[in-house]
Amino acid sequence: MSETAFTAQSASTTAPSAPKRSAVRSLLRLWPYVRPVRWFLAGSTAAALVASCAGLLVPLVLRRIVDGPVAHRDPGALWPLAGLLLVLGLAEAGLFGVRRVLIARPLAGVERTLRGDLYAKLQRLPVSFHDRWASGQLLSRATSDLFTLRLFLAFPLVFLIVNTATFLTGVAIMFSLDWRLGLVLVLPAAPLILLCSAFEARYSAAARRAQDQVGDLATVIEESVLGIRILKAFGRHRTMARRFRDQAEQLRSTELRKARLLADLWAVIVGLPELALGAALCLGCIQVADGRLTAGTLVAFLSTALALRWPVESLGWLLAYSNEAATASDRFFEVMDTPEAEQPAAPRRDAPPTDAPRPTAAATASPDGGIRFSGVRFRYPDAPADSPDLLRGIDLHIRPGETMALVGATGSGKTTLTALLPRLYDATAGAVTLDGTDIRDLPRHRLRELVAVAFEEPTLFSASVRENVLMGGPDADRQALDRALDTAQADFTRRLPDGLDTQVGEQGLSLSGGQRQRLALARAVVGSPAFLVLDDPLSALDVHTEALVESALRRVLVGTTALVVAHRPSTVLLADRVALLADGRIAATGTHQELLDSCPAYRELMSGEVAGRVREGSTTR
């Protein structure tokens, strides 16, 4: 199974699931983000609460109208009370408007902070984390989940407080009007509490499943967009469309289950109070007929009960959205709680200070100068427990100013070994040193100033040519930029519509594979790094361009300590020495000619490469 398929399949189970989750605890974790806007949130809640209480005064005014002007047939006394009703209505509308104004901008800032922290965390997390997580899952957490949290803070959180206070105030008013009728309306509260508790447990599980499935669906869409050329070239668009429909159908089924759960809850939440209201109406009419209750009091009581319908009926929606927000909070903190890369060890006494002058390849002639791998072992974190290490004791020394070619069969671990140098992965055991300094003693930003990398699969960003290249040396001047482009034979950039300011588009797909690879090479050399790692940097180039790039690279490599992963004999010839990686170890080192003469495995690897190129050429013809 491919890595992409594996991540997509396991995306919903990537994060650990706790046996029991408290929605309140999950939401309380947001407090550090909410605290700076707590007074705006409190003001918004207070405005909504006063507005709701203003609405509860309307029944009391109606009682005065019925028992006063209506009962005594006094139209003149009606106008002041009608004016009071108008004032209460305007106050309620105005306060709800004030609530919106108070909370909109602060909560947008909270969402921005959450999104910024999540993005910064994703940048700090090690590559092994991104290997395990589907990009769609991370995308959904950074977009839809944070939008859910903002809406929760703006509406459900406020109205959980407001509606609860409104309900208790309304109940107190009804009991003050007639305790017997109030008791009839309060009786359904006990079964409603039990029902809501059962609903919360079932709905939260469905909400989590739905949000994970949204992430799976986003992954499918992203893969389809980025791989559209492959899908079209192989006519696999129907296969991907079927996969999309299957994922969408799973999400649809989960959403329908959520809707059924919510419908069942609403049926009871609406039905029980309606039955209680009907019973209170009958009992109230009997009391009015017997003269034990005035008509105005009954009208006020029923009006108050009707005013409480929204706080009660909204309970289902508020609980549902609160559970979705709690799930979104869990998903957000699953990423935020992920341990970052191991912190650098305390610097040794002989380690250089972090503000020491930038070392160069020729800065030291000591035996420990250059790049040294000592007893390095490595296994991927998610590798099966019974599988052997991928690298099983690497001992290799690249002298200052030397270029070492690293060769080996496909899957031997060449790319993994080069990824240890800039600490994209950390070695399981052993040590890697640069000019005698353990790379774990260097701050990561300092290490990556010293080591530049060009990967076999060049990645470009939706930015200009200039911005993409200068990622390798933000402080490089125009002369350094031109020199890097010349080294990579990227003169095509000057013929682009806007020259170096031309936008290359997402993933650089507006350029050919060879053009992308040349820009990636220019990015690696633009900062004149002390140490250079090139992972088969010329694989997408034609023979003529390859020869020109190799000629220019020889000049760059003179002053740089370099490790070059090579598959072609022509690339091997760039190096001073060659190291053969086999069975997780360095099997042999020497010059290209020495290894051809003395190492059958190397000779077979190189002859197989030549034979493969001949077969490829004949097939093309």
C-alpha positions in Angstrom: 0.0 0.0 0.0 1.4 3.4 -0.9 2.1 6.0 1.8 -0.5 8.3 0.4 -3.2 5.6 0.5 -2.1 4.6 3.9 -2.4 8.1 5.4 -5.7 8.7 3.7 -7.1 5.4 5.0 -5.8 5.9 8.5 -6.5 9.6 8.8 -9.6 9.1 10.9 -7.7 7.0 13.4 -4.5 9.1 13.5 -5.3 10.8 16.7 -5.6 8.8 19.9 -9.1 8.5 21.2 -9.8 8.8 24.9 -12.2 6.4 26.5 -14.2 9.2 28.0 -14.2 12.8 27.1 -15.6 15.8 29.0 -16.9 18.5 26.7 -16.5 21.1 29.4 -12.9 20.2 30.0 -12.2 20.3 26.3 -13.7 23.8 26.0 -12.0 25.1 29.1 -8.7 24.5 27.3 -9.5 27.5 25.1 -9.4 29.9 28.1 -5.8 31.2 27.5 -7.0 32.3 24.0 -10.3 33.7 25.3 -8.9 35.5 28.3 -7.6 38.6 26.4 -11.2 39.3 25.2 -13.0 38.1 28.3 -14.4 41.6 29.0 -15.9 41.9 25.5 -17.4 38.4 25.9 -18.8 39.4 29.3 -20.2 42.6 27.9 -21.8 40.7 25.0 -23.3 38.2 27.5 -24.6 41.0 29.8 -26.2 42.8 26.8 -27.9 39.6 25.7 -29.0 38.9 29.2 -30.5 42.3 29.8 -32.3 42.1 26.4 -33.8 38.7 27.3 -34.9 40.0 30.7 -36.5 43.0 29.0 -38.5 40.5 27.0 -39.7 38.8 30.2 -41.1 42.1 31.5 -43.6 42.1 28.6 -45.9 39.5 30.2 -46.0 41.6 33.4 -47.0 44.6 31.4 -49.7 42.5 29.7 -51.0 41.5 33.1 -51.4 45.2 34.0 -53.2 45.9 30.7 -55.7 43.0 31.0 -56.4 43.5 34.7 -56.4 47.3 34.4 -57.6 49.1 31.2 -59.2 46.1 29.6 -61.1 44.9 32.8 -62.1 48.4 33.7 -62.8 49.5 30.1 -60.4 52.5 30.4 -58.7 53.2 27.0 -56.9 56.2 28.3 -54.9 54.1 30.7 -53.8 51.8 27.9 -51.5 54.3 26.1 -48.8 54.6 28.8 -48.6 50.8 29.0 -48.5 50.4 25.2 -45.6 52.9 25.2 -43.8 50.9 27.8 -44.2 47.8 25.6 -42.7 49.7 22.6 -39.7 50.8 24.8 -39.1 47.3 26.0 -39.2 46.0 22.4 -36.8 48.7 21.1 -34.4 48.0 24.1 -34.4 44.3 23.4 -33.6 44.8 19.7 -30.9 47.5 20.4 -29.2 45.4 23.1 -28.9 42.4 20.8 -27.3 44.7 18.2 -24.9 46.0 20.8 -24.0 42.4 21.6 -23.0 41.7 18.0 -20.9 44.8 17.7 -19.1 44.0 21.0 -18.0 40.5 20.1 -17.4 40.4 16.3 -13.9 41.9 16.1 -12.5 40.3 19.3 -13.5 36.8 18.3 -12.1 37.3 14.8 -8.8 38.1 16.6 -9.1 34.9 18.7 -9.6 32.8 15.6 -6.6 34.5 14.0 -4.5 33.7 17.0 -5.6 30.1 17.1 -4.8 29.7 13.4 -1.5 31.4 13.8 -0.4 29.2 16.7 -1.5 26.1 14.8 0.4 27.0 11.7 3.5 27.9 13.8 3.2 24.5 15.5 3.0 22.7 12.2 6.2 24.4 11.1 8.0 23.3 14.3 6.8 19.7 14.3 9.3 17.2 12.9 9.1 15.7 9.4 8.1 12.3 11.0 4.8 13.9 12.2 3.9 15.1 8.7 4.8 11.7 7.3 2.0 10.2 9.5 -0.7 12.8 9.1 -2.8 13.3 6.0 -2.6 17.0 4.8 -6.4 17.1 4.6 -6.7 16.4 8.3 -4.4 19.3 9.2 -6.2 21.5 6.7 -9.6 20.9 8.2 -8.3 21.6 11.7 -6.8 24.9 10.5 -10.0 26.0 8.7 -13.4 24.4 9.5 -12.6 23.4 13.1 -11.4 26.9 14.1 -14.4 28.5 12.4 -16.6 26.2 14.5 -14.8 27.4 17.7 -15.3 31.0 16.8 -19.0 30.5 16.2 -19.3 28.6 19.5 -17.7 31.5 21.4 -20.0 34.0 19.6 -23.3 32.3 19.9 -23.7 28.9 21.8 -21.4 29.9 24.7 -23.2 33.2 25.2 -26.7 31.8 24.9 -26.0 28.8 27.1 -25.5 31.4 29.8 -28.2 33.8 28.7 -30.8 31.1 28.1 -30.1 29.4 31.4 -30.4 32.7 33.3 -33.5 33.6 31.3 -35.1 30.3 32.0 -34.5 30.5 35.7 -35.7 34.1 35.8 -38.9 33.1 33.9 -39.5 30.2 36.2 -39.2 32.5 39.2 -41.7 34.9 37.6 -44.2 32.0 36.9 -43.9 30.8 40.5 -44.6 34.3 41.7 -47.7 34.4 39.6 -49.0 31.0 40.6 -46.9 28.3 42.1 -49.2 25.5 41.1 -49.1 26.3 37.4 -45.3 26.8 37.7 -44.9 23.3 39.2 -46.8 21.8 36.3 -44.5 23.4 33.8 -41.3 22.5 35.6 -42.2 18.8 36.0 -40.7 17.8 32.5 -37.3 19.1 33.5 -36.1 15.8 35.1 -36.6 13.6 32.0 -35.1 16.4 29.8 -31.9 16.4 31.9 -31.6 12.6 31.5 -32.3 12.7 27.8 -29.7 15.5 27.2 -27.0 13.5 29.1 -27.6 10.4 26.9 -27.7 12.6 23.8 -24.4 14.4 24.5 -22.5 11.1 24.7 -23.9 9.8 21.4 -23.8 13.1 19.5 -20.1 13.8 20.5 -19.0 10.5 19.0 -20.9 11.2 15.8 -19.5 14.8 15.7 -15.9 13.6 16.0 -16.4 11.0 13.3 -17.9 13.6 11.0 -15.0 16.1 11.5 -12.5 13.3 10.9 -14.3 12.4 7.7 -14.2 16.0 6.6 -10.5 15.8 6.9 -10.4 12.6 4.8 -12.5 14.2 2.1 -10.2 17.2 2.1 -7.3 14.9 1.5 -9.0 13.3 -1.4 -9.7 16.6 -3.0 -6.2 17.9 -2.4 -4.6 14.8 -4.0 -7.0 15.0 -6.9 -6.1 18.6 -7.6 -2.3 18.2 -7.2 -2.3 14.9 -9.2 -4.7 16.0 -11.9 -2.1 15.5 -14.6 -1.5 11.9 -13.5 -5.3 11.2 -13.3 -5.9 12.6 -16.8 -2.8 10.9 -18.3 -3.8 7.5 -17.0 -7.5 8.0 -17.3 -8.1 7.4 -13.6 -10.5 10.3 -13.0 -13.4 7.8 -12.6 -11.5 5.9 -10.0 -10.8 9.0 -8.0 -14.4 10.2 -8.5 -15.6 6.9 -7.1 -13.2 7.2 -4.1 -14.6 10.7 -3.6 -18.2 9.5 -3.7 -17.4 6.8 -1.2 -15.9 9.3 1.2 -18.7 11.7 0.7 -21.3 9.0 1.3 -19.6 8.1 4.6 -19.8 11.7 5.6 -23.4 11.9 4.5 -24.3 8.9 6.6 -22.6 10.4 9.7 -24.3 13.7 9.2 -27.7 12.0 8.8 -27.0 10.1 12.1 -26.3 13.5 13.7 -29.6 14.9 12.3 -31.5 11.9 13.6 -30.1 12.2 17.0 -30.9 16.0 17.0 -34.4 15.3 15.7 -35.1 12.8 18.5 -33.9 15.3 21.1 -35.9 18.2 19.6 -39.1 16.0 19.4 -38.9 15.5 23.2 -37.6 19.0 24.0 -40.5 20.5 22.1 -43.2 17.9 22.9 -42.9 17.7 26.7 -43.1 21.4 27.3 -46.1 21.7 24.9 -47.9 19.0 26.9 -47.0 20.8 30.2 -48.2 24.1 28.7 -51.5 22.5 27.7 -52.0 21.1 31.1 -51.2 24.5 32.7 -53.7 26.2 30.4 -56.5 23.8 31.4 -55.7 24.2 35.0 -55.4 28.0 34.8 -58.8 28.3 33.0 -60.4 26.3 35.8 -58.8 28.6 38.3 -60.0 31.7 36.5 -63.5 30.2 36.2 -63.5 29.5 40.0 -62.3 33.1 40.7 -59.0 31.9 42.2 -57.0 33.5 39.5 -57.4 36.7 37.5 -57.4 36.7 33.7 -54.5 39.0 33.6 -52.4 36.7 35.8 -53.2 33.8 33.5 -52.3 35.8 30.4 -49.0 36.9 32.0 -48.3 33.3 33.1 -48.9 31.9 29.6 -47.0 34.7 27.9 -44.0 34.1 30.2 -44.2 30.3 29.4 -44.3 31.1 25.7 -41.4 33.5 26.0 -39.4 30.6 27.5 -40.1 28.3 24.6 -37.0 29.5 22.7 -34.6 29.0 25.7 -35.9 25.5 26.1 -36.2 24.5 22.4 -32.7 26.0 21.6 -31.2 23.6 24.2 -30.8 20.8 21.6 -29.0 23.1 19.1 -26.8 24.6 21.8 -25.8 21.2 23.1 -25.2 19.9 19.6 -23.0 22.8 18.7 -21.2 22.8 22.0 -20.2 19.1 21.4 -19.0 20.0 17.9 -17.0 22.8 19.4 -15.5 20.5 22.1 -14.6 18.0 19.4 -13.0 20.8 17.3 -11.1 21.8 20.4 -9.9 18.3 20.9 -8.7 18.1 17.3 -6.9 21.4 17.6 -5.1 20.4 20.8 -4.2 17.0 19.4 -1.8 18.9 17.1 -0.8 21.5 19.7 0.0 18.8 22.3 2.2 16.8 19.9 5.8 16.8 21.2 8.1 18.8 19.1 11.5 17.6 17.9 13.8 16.7 20.7 15.3 19.8 22.3 19.1 20.3 21.7 21.3 18.8 24.3 23.1 21.1 26.6 26.2 22.4 24.8 29.4 20.6 25.6 32.3 22.6 27.0 34.1 22.4 23.7 31.0 23.3 21.6 31.2 26.7 20.0 28.9 29.5 21.2 25.8 30.0 19.2 26.9 33.4 18.1 30.3 32.2 17.0 31.5 33.3 13.5 30.1 31.2 10.7 32.5 28.3 10.0 33.6 27.5 6.5 34.5 24.2 4.9 38.2 25.0 5.2 38.0 26.5 8.7 39.7 23.6 10.3 42.3 21.0 9.4 41.7 18.8 12.4 40.8 15.2 11.9 37.3 16.0 13.0 36.8 18.7 10.4 34.1 18.5 7.7 31.2 16.1 8.1 31.5 12.9 10.2 28.9 10.2 10.8 29.9 8.0 13.8 28.0 4.8 14.5 24.8 6.4 13.2 21.7 4.2 13.3 18.2 5.1 12.3 14.7 3.6 12.1 11.5 5.4 11.3 9.3 6.0 14.4 6.3 4.1 12.9 8.4 1.1 11.6 7.3 -2.3 12.9 9.0 -3.3 16.2 10.5 -6.5 14.7 11.9 -4.8 11.6 15.7 -4.0 11.4 17.1 -0.5 11.5 17.3 1.1 8.1 20.7 2.5 8.9 22.8 0.1 11.0 26.0 1.8 12.0 27.1 4.4 9.5 30.7 5.5 9.8 31.7 8.1 7.2 34.0 11.1 7.2 33.8 13.9 4.5 36.9 16.0 4.8 36.7 19.8 4.7 36.2 21.1 1.2 35.7 17.5 -0.1 32.7 16.4 -2.2 31.5 12.9 -1.4 29.2 11.0 -3.7 26.8 8.6 -2.0 25.6 5.7 -4.1 23.6 2.6 -3.4 20.6 0.5 -4.6 17.1 1.9 -4.6 15.8 1.8 -1.0 19.1 1.5 0.6 18.6 4.6 2.7 20.6 7.3 0.8 17.9 10.0 1.1 17.3 9.1 4.7 21.0 9.5 5.5 21.2 12.9 3.9 18.0 14.0 5.8 19.9 13.4 9.1 22.4 16.2 8.4 19.9 19.1 8.6 18.0 17.2 11.3 14.9 16.6 9.3 15.1 13.4 11.2 17.2 12.7 14.3 19.5 9.6 14.4 18.3 6.8 16.6 21.9 6.3 17.8 25.3 7.6 17.1 26.4 11.2 16.3 26.7 13.5 13.3 29.3 16.3 13.6 30.1 19.4 11.5 33.6 20.6 11.9 33.8 18.6 15.1 30.5 20.0 16.6 27.7 17.6 17.2 24.7 18.9 15.2 22.5 18.4 18.4 24.6 21.1 20.1 23.6 23.6 17.4 20.3 25.5 17.5 18.2 24.3 14.6 18.1 27.7 12.9 21.9 27.9 13.1 22.3 24.4 11.7 20.1 25.2 8.8 22.0 28.3 8.0 25.1 26.1 7.7 23.6 23.2 5.7 21.7 23.7 2.4 19.7 21.0 0.8 18.4 20.3 -2.7 16.0 17.4 -2.8 15.4 15.0 -5.6 11.8 16.1 -5.9 11.9 19.9 -6.0 9.2 21.7 -4.2 8.3 25.3 -5.2 5.8 27.6 -3.6 3.1 29.8 -5.0 5.4 32.8 -5.1 7.8 34.5 -7.6 10.9 32.9 -8.9 13.0 35.4 -6.9 11.2 34.5 -3.6 11.5 30.8 -4.2 15.3 31.0 -4.8 16.0 33.4 -2.0 14.4 31.0 0.5 17.9 29.5 0.5 19.5 32.8 1.4 17.2 35.6 2.5 20.1 38.0 2.8 21.6 37.3 -0.6 22.1 40.2 -2.9 21.3 40.5 -6.5 24.8 39.4 -7.5 24.6 36.2 -5.4 21.1 35.5 -6.9 22.4 35.9 -10.4 25.4 33.7 -9.6 23.1 30.9 -8.2 20.9 31.0 -11.3 23.9 30.8 -13.5 25.3 27.9 -11.6 21.9 26.1 -12.0 21.8 27.0 -15.7 18.4 28.7 -14.9 18.7 31.4 -17.6 15.2 30.5 -18.7 13.9 32.6 -15.7 15.0 35.8 -17.6 12.7 34.8 -20.5 9.6 34.4 -18.3 6.9 37.1 -18.7 7.8 39.0 -15.6 11.4 37.7 -15.3 12.4 36.9 -11.7 9.1 38.3 -10.5 7.0 35.7 -12.4 4.7 33.7 -10.2 5.4 30.0 -10.7 2.0 28.8 -9.4 1.1 26.1 -6.9 3.9 23.4 -6.6 5.6 25.2 -9.6 3.5 23.2 -12.0 3.7 25.9 -14.6 7.4 25.0 -15.1 8.9 21.8 -16.4 10.4 19.2 -14.1 13.9 20.2 -15.2 13.2 23.9 -14.6 11.9 23.2 -11.1 14.9 21.1 -10.3 17.3 23.9 -11.5 15.5 26.5 -9.3 15.8 24.1 -6.4 19.5 23.8 -7.0 19.8 27.6 -7.3 18.0 27.8 -3.9 20.5 25.5 -2.3 23.6 27.4 -3.5 22.4 31.0 -3.3 23.5 31.4 0.3 27.0 30.0 -0.3 26.5 27.4 2.4 29.4 25.8 4.3 27.9 22.4 3.9 25.8 21.3 0.9 23.5 18.2 0.5 22.4 17.4 -3.0 19.9 14.5 -3.5 20.3 13.5 -7.1 20.0 17.1 -8.2 20.3 16.6 -11.9 17.9 13.6 -12.5 15.4 15.7 -14.6 17.9 17.4 -16.8 18.8 16.7 -20.4 22.4 15.6 -21.2 23.5 19.0 -22.5 22.1 21.0 -19.6 23.4 18.4 -17.2 26.9 18.9 -18.5 26.6 22.7 -18.1 25.3 22.4 -14.6 28.0 19.9 -13.6 30.7 22.3 -14.9 29.2 25.2 -12.9 28.8 23.0 -9.8 32.4 22.0 -9.8 33.3 25.7 -9.2 30.8 25.9 -6.3 31.9 22.7 -4.7 35.5 23.8 -4.5 34.8 25.8 -1.4 32.1 23.7 0.1 31.9 20.4 2.0 29.3 18.4 0.1 27.4 15.1 0.2 25.9 14.3 -3.2 23.4 11.4 -3.7 24.2 10.1 -7.1 22.6 7.6 -9.5 24.4 8.6 -12.7 28.1 8.0 -13.3 28.3 11.5 -14.6 27.1 12.8 -11.2 29.6 10.5 -9.4 32.4 12.2 -11.4 31.6 15.5 -9.6 32.9 14.0 -6.3 36.4 13.6 -4.9 35.4 10.3 -3.4 32.5 7.9 -3.4 30.8 6.0 -0.6 28.8 2.9 -1.3 25.8 2.3 1.0 24.6 -1.3 1.3 22.7 -3.2 4.0 22.5 -0.1 6.2 26.2 0.4 6.3 29.0 2.1 4.3 30.4 -0.9 2.4 33.3 0.9 0.7 34.8 4.3 0.1 37.3 5.5 -2.5 37.5 7.3 -5.8 35.3 6.3 -8.6 38.1 4.4 -10.4 39.3 2.7 -7.2 35.9 1.3 -6.4 35.4 0.2 -10.0 38.7 -1.7 -9.7 38.2 -3.1 -6.2 34.5 -3.3 -5.3 32.3 -5.8 -7.3 29.1 -4.4 -5.8 30.0 -0.9 -6.9 31.0 -2.1 -10.3 27.7 -4.0 -10.7 25.7 -0.9 -9.5 27.4 1.4 -12.0 27.2 -1.1 -14.9 23.6 -1.7 -14.1 23.0 2.0 -14.3 24.7 2.2 -17.7 22.8 -0.8 -19.0 19.5 0.7 -17.7 20.2 4.0 -19.6 21.0 2.0 -22.8 17.7 0.1 -22.4 15.9 3.3 -21.7 17.4 4.9 -24.8 16.5 2.0 -27.1 13.0 1.9 -25.8 12.6 5.6 -26.4 13.8 5.2 -29.9 
